[in-house]
Amino acid sequence: MRIARFSHQDAITYGIVDGKELVVLAGDPMFVGYETTDVRVPISDIALLAPVIPRSKVVAVGRNYRAHAAEFGNDVPAEPMLFFKPNTSVIGPNDSIVRPKQSARVEFEGELAVVIGRIAKNVPAERAHEYVFGYTIANDVTARDLQRSDGQWARAKGFDTFCPIGPAIETEFDPSGDARVVTRVNGDVRQDAPLTDMVHSVADVIAYASAAFTLLPGDVILTGTPAGVGEIVAGDVVEVEITGLGILRNTVRDA
């Protein structure tokens, strides 16, 4: 099932994607289930929004693809390297990524995103799938120069607009299958790797993160990016595509 969050006629609501239409839901399915209304809306008439606004946090994993770690001369961490992005960094499909004045080099990082559906604490890896609401696509936008100069990643990863998510949440996706993450800038492929290249699996990341802090419904986990990250500038169009999840498309502008 594919769930979208959207704006239509000055209202924000949720719907199930059914071909070229959305079947409007009675409320947020994460909390009230999949009760449908009698309303159907053409997708062409709506504006897609970020499919989830994390209630508390975005948890991200650094250096979770060997080739990406190597392109920066880093070793792969023996355990997941976690950091946070604020929920104020989240934007949706077709929203603009804004390059802040503080940075001279902003880069894209296409990633698989996991949406948590239940309160999760000390979850064993073999049960991690029970706590997943679904999967979507993310772009872990990074001010690379500030990441290097600050000595920690909060500012470099946390600017407003630095966490595009979308276009929808797929509840039946299997991250252990043959899906690939592909990132294009202005149509040129910059990243292309199977999700199975992750060093630490989705299940292992959920187990590791939930052992440190409670994950809440609506929290999002970004699972790391493959090799090929690079600079984006004003006017660029960035597309992150994951097999079975669609395409997350955003333009870039200067502040």
C-alpha positions as CSV (number, residue, x, y, z in Angstrom):
1,M,0.0,0.0,0.0
2,R,1.3,3.4,-0.9
3,I,0.4,6.3,1.4
4,A,0.7,10.0,0.4
5,R,0.2,13.2,2.4
6,F,-1.1,16.0,0.3
7,S,-2.7,19.4,0.1
8,H,-6.0,19.9,-1.7
9,Q,-8.4,22.8,-1.6
10,D,-6.5,24.4,1.4
11,A,-6.7,21.1,3.4
12,I,-3.9,18.7,4.3
13,T,-4.8,15.1,4.4
14,Y,-3.7,11.5,3.6
15,G,-4.7,9.1,0.9
16,I,-4.0,5.7,-0.6
17,V,-2.5,5.9,-4.1
18,D,-4.7,4.0,-6.6
19,G,-3.5,4.5,-10.1
20,K,-4.0,8.2,-11.0
21,E,-6.1,8.9,-8.0
22,L,-5.9,9.1,-4.3
23,V,-8.5,7.5,-2.0
24,V,-8.8,10.0,0.8
25,L,-8.3,8.6,4.3
26,A,-10.2,9.7,7.4
27,G,-7.0,10.7,9.2
28,D,-3.3,10.0,9.7
29,P,-3.1,6.2,9.0
30,M,-0.2,5.8,11.5
31,F,-2.6,6.7,14.3
32,V,-6.1,6.0,13.1
33,G,-5.7,3.2,10.6
34,Y,-6.8,3.0,7.0
35,E,-10.4,4.0,7.2
36,T,-11.3,5.5,3.9
37,T,-13.8,8.2,3.0
38,D,-16.0,8.3,-0.1
39,V,-13.7,10.9,-1.7
40,R,-11.3,10.3,-4.6
41,V,-9.0,13.0,-5.8
42,P,-7.0,13.0,-9.1
43,I,-3.3,13.1,-8.4
44,S,-3.0,15.8,-11.0
45,D,-5.1,18.1,-8.8
46,I,-3.1,17.8,-5.6
47,A,0.3,19.0,-4.2
48,L,2.3,16.2,-2.7
49,L,3.8,17.0,0.7
50,A,6.5,15.2,2.8
51,P,4.7,12.0,3.6
52,V,5.6,12.3,7.2
53,I,6.7,15.1,9.6
54,P,8.8,13.3,12.3
55,R,7.2,13.9,15.7
56,S,10.6,14.0,17.4
57,K,13.6,13.2,15.2
58,V,15.3,12.1,12.1
59,V,18.0,9.6,12.8
60,A,20.7,9.2,10.2
61,V,23.5,6.7,9.6
62,G,26.9,7.9,8.4
63,R,29.3,5.9,6.2
64,N,27.0,2.9,5.8
65,Y,28.2,2.1,2.3
66,R,31.8,1.0,1.9
67,A,32.4,2.9,-1.3
68,H,31.0,6.1,0.1
69,A,33.3,5.9,3.2
70,A,36.3,5.2,0.9
71,E,35.6,8.2,-1.4
72,F,36.3,10.4,1.6
73,G,39.2,8.4,2.9
74,N,37.3,7.0,5.9
75,D,37.0,3.5,7.3
76,V,33.6,1.9,7.7
77,P,32.5,2.1,11.4
78,A,32.2,-1.2,13.1
79,E,28.9,-0.1,14.5
80,P,26.3,2.3,13.0
81,M,27.5,5.9,13.1
82,L,24.4,7.8,14.2
83,F,23.5,11.5,14.0
84,F,20.4,13.6,14.1
85,K,18.7,15.9,11.7
86,P,16.0,18.3,13.1
87,N,12.4,17.8,11.9
88,T,12.5,21.4,10.7
89,S,14.9,20.3,8.0
90,V,12.2,18.2,6.3
91,I,10.6,19.3,3.1
92,G,8.5,17.4,0.5
93,P,8.6,16.5,-3.2
94,N,9.1,19.5,-5.5
95,D,10.1,21.8,-2.7
96,S,13.3,23.8,-3.0
97,I,16.5,22.9,-1.3
98,V,17.9,26.2,-0.2
99,R,21.7,26.7,-0.2
100,P,22.5,28.7,2.9
101,K,24.7,31.7,2.8
102,Q,27.0,30.1,5.4
103,S,28.1,27.4,3.1
104,A,30.1,27.4,-0.1
105,R,29.6,23.7,-0.9
106,V,26.3,21.9,-0.6
107,E,26.0,18.3,-1.6
108,F,23.3,15.7,-2.3
109,E,23.1,12.2,-0.6
110,G,20.3,9.9,-1.9
111,E,19.1,7.4,0.7
112,L,16.4,4.9,1.7
113,A,14.3,6.2,4.6
114,V,12.5,4.1,7.1
115,V,9.4,5.4,8.9
116,I,8.8,4.1,12.4
117,G,5.2,3.0,13.2
118,R,5.3,2.0,16.8
119,I,7.1,3.0,20.0
120,A,10.4,1.2,19.8
121,K,12.9,0.6,22.6
122,N,15.5,-2.2,22.8
123,V,14.1,-3.8,19.8
124,P,15.9,-7.0,18.7
125,A,17.0,-7.0,15.1
126,E,14.9,-10.1,14.3
127,R,11.7,-8.2,15.3
128,A,12.7,-4.8,13.8
129,H,10.2,-5.2,10.9
130,E,7.3,-5.1,13.4
131,Y,8.1,-1.5,14.2
132,V,8.3,-0.2,10.6
133,F,5.3,1.6,9.2
134,G,6.9,1.9,5.7
135,Y,9.6,3.1,3.5
136,T,10.2,6.2,1.4
137,I,13.1,8.2,-0.2
138,A,15.3,10.9,1.3
139,N,18.1,13.2,0.4
140,D,20.5,13.9,3.3
141,V,21.6,17.3,2.0
142,T,24.9,18.3,3.5
143,A,26.9,21.5,3.8
144,R,30.2,19.7,3.2
145,D,32.5,22.5,4.0
146,L,30.8,23.1,7.4
147,Q,30.8,19.4,8.1
148,R,34.6,19.4,7.8
149,S,35.1,22.7,9.7
150,D,32.7,22.3,12.5
151,G,34.1,19.0,13.9
152,Q,30.5,17.7,14.3
153,W,27.6,17.4,11.9
154,A,24.6,19.1,13.5
155,R,24.8,22.4,11.6
156,A,26.1,20.9,8.3
157,K,23.2,18.4,8.2
158,G,20.5,20.4,9.9
159,F,19.7,23.5,7.9
160,D,16.1,24.1,6.9
161,T,15.3,22.2,3.7
162,F,18.2,19.8,4.1
163,C,16.0,16.7,4.5
164,P,13.7,16.2,1.4
165,I,11.4,13.1,1.9
166,G,8.9,11.5,-0.4
167,P,7.1,11.1,-2.6
168,A,5.0,8.6,-0.6
169,I,5.3,5.8,2.0
170,E,5.3,2.2,0.7
171,T,4.2,-0.2,3.4
172,E,5.1,-3.4,1.6
173,F,8.6,-2.6,0.5
174,D,11.4,-5.1,1.1
175,P,14.9,-3.4,1.6
176,S,16.6,-6.8,1.4
177,G,15.4,-7.3,-2.2
178,D,17.0,-6.1,-5.5
179,A,16.1,-2.4,-5.2
180,R,18.7,0.2,-6.2
181,V,19.1,3.8,-5.2
182,V,19.9,6.1,-8.1
183,T,20.5,9.8,-7.8
184,R,20.5,12.1,-10.8
185,V,21.4,15.8,-11.1
186,N,19.9,17.5,-14.2
187,G,19.4,14.1,-15.6
188,D,22.9,12.8,-15.2
189,V,23.4,9.7,-13.0
190,R,25.6,10.5,-10.0
191,Q,24.8,7.6,-7.7
192,D,23.7,4.0,-8.5
193,A,24.0,1.2,-6.0
194,P,21.9,-1.7,-4.6
195,L,20.4,-1.3,-1.2
196,T,22.1,-4.6,-0.3
197,D,25.4,-2.7,-0.3
198,M,24.5,-1.3,3.1
199,V,27.1,-2.3,5.7
200,H,24.5,-2.3,8.6
201,S,21.1,-3.5,7.6
202,V,17.8,-1.7,8.3
203,A,17.1,-4.2,11.1
204,D,20.5,-3.8,12.7
205,V,20.2,0.0,12.6
206,I,16.8,-0.1,14.3
207,A,18.1,-2.4,16.9
208,Y,21.2,-0.3,17.5
209,A,19.3,3.1,17.6
210,S,16.5,1.8,19.8
211,A,19.0,0.5,22.3
212,A,20.2,4.1,22.8
213,F,17.0,6.1,22.6
214,T,13.3,5.5,22.2
215,L,12.0,5.7,18.6
216,L,8.5,7.2,18.3
217,P,5.8,6.7,15.6
218,G,6.6,9.0,12.8
219,D,10.4,9.1,13.5
220,V,12.4,8.7,10.3
221,I,15.7,6.8,9.9
222,L,18.0,7.6,7.0
223,T,20.1,4.6,6.2
224,G,23.2,6.0,4.5
225,T,24.2,7.0,1.0
226,P,26.3,5.2,-1.6
227,A,29.3,6.6,-3.4
228,G,29.0,9.4,-5.9
229,V,27.9,12.3,-3.7
230,G,28.6,15.7,-5.2
231,E,27.9,19.4,-5.2
232,I,24.6,21.0,-6.2
233,V,24.1,24.6,-7.1
234,A,21.2,27.0,-7.8
235,G,19.0,25.8,-10.7
236,D,19.9,22.2,-10.3
237,V,17.2,19.5,-10.3
238,V,18.0,16.6,-8.0
239,E,16.2,13.3,-8.4
240,V,16.6,10.3,-6.0
241,E,14.9,7.1,-7.3
242,I,14.6,3.8,-5.5
243,T,13.1,0.8,-7.2
244,G,9.5,0.4,-6.1
245,L,9.4,3.7,-4.2
246,G,9.3,6.2,-7.0
247,I,11.2,9.4,-7.5
248,L,11.9,12.2,-5.1
249,R,12.5,15.4,-7.1
250,N,13.7,18.8,-5.7
251,T,15.1,21.9,-7.2
252,V,18.0,23.9,-5.7
253,R,18.1,27.7,-5.1
254,D,20.3,30.1,-3.1
255,A,19.0,31.7,0.1
